[in-house]
């Protein structure tokens, strides 16, 4: 027979065994470890301080080591090599100028002073000096390339820089350039442009002068003077070239001066009349 269990009215369940039920909303909260409550150290600041200190210590140690080893590594200079194409100055003259510097040792030799001394030589445009371990110096020299005479006292190189060697009498064949002292480079550049434009016509530049008021005067190697004015020199030379080929080439020997300062033409001064009706001065339009 099956037994049926029924709760009788008014019956009370037996309470569960164990901890008593807690009342309200209170609950237990776990405490944080003390290591999490303490402020964390700023390691970034520590790193920024540590690395410079380490580099300073390493640099000081390297310097002390170098100072202790230097007496054993430093040697007297045993060889000097001179490089560069020297046409106007001898290696013997170079050796004489740097002889006082060579008495120093490999590390103590004054390279800037040696370079300065070499560049004071009249024909030296630039000098470079370097050490080659263990006891050698290499000197590389570049000479001035004389292109023209600057007045009566100096020569000009291809960069428009003036230099004054003692043997200027040997360079009287070079064209002579004049102008303000600060205009050396400008006059040299103008000389190079005008020389190229005159060469196809068979002319060479014997003298080029930049005068005080800014006007240009040119004398060719063929004895013809050109008055160029202040500006538009290239345009004026093109005009001269065109007119010369058409009307003046056959009379070159009789031309004394050509004035190119006109806006649309030029004026010619003749050495002597080319015809009974020719005037001393003619304007070609």
Protein Blocks (a to p, Z undefined) as FASTA:
>chain_A
ZZdddddehiacdddedjdddehjbdcdddddfklmpccddfklmmmmmmmmmmmmmmmm
mmmmmmmmmmmmpccdfbdcdedjdfkbcfklmmmmmmmmmmpcfklpcfklmmmmmmmp
mklmbdcdddddfbbccddddddddfbdehjlbccdfkopacddfklmmmmmpccddddf
klmmmmmmmmmmmmmmmmmnopacfbdcddfkopacdddfkopacdebjnhklmmmmmmm
mmmmmmmmmmmmmpmbdcfkbfkbccdddfbdfbfklcfbdcdZZ
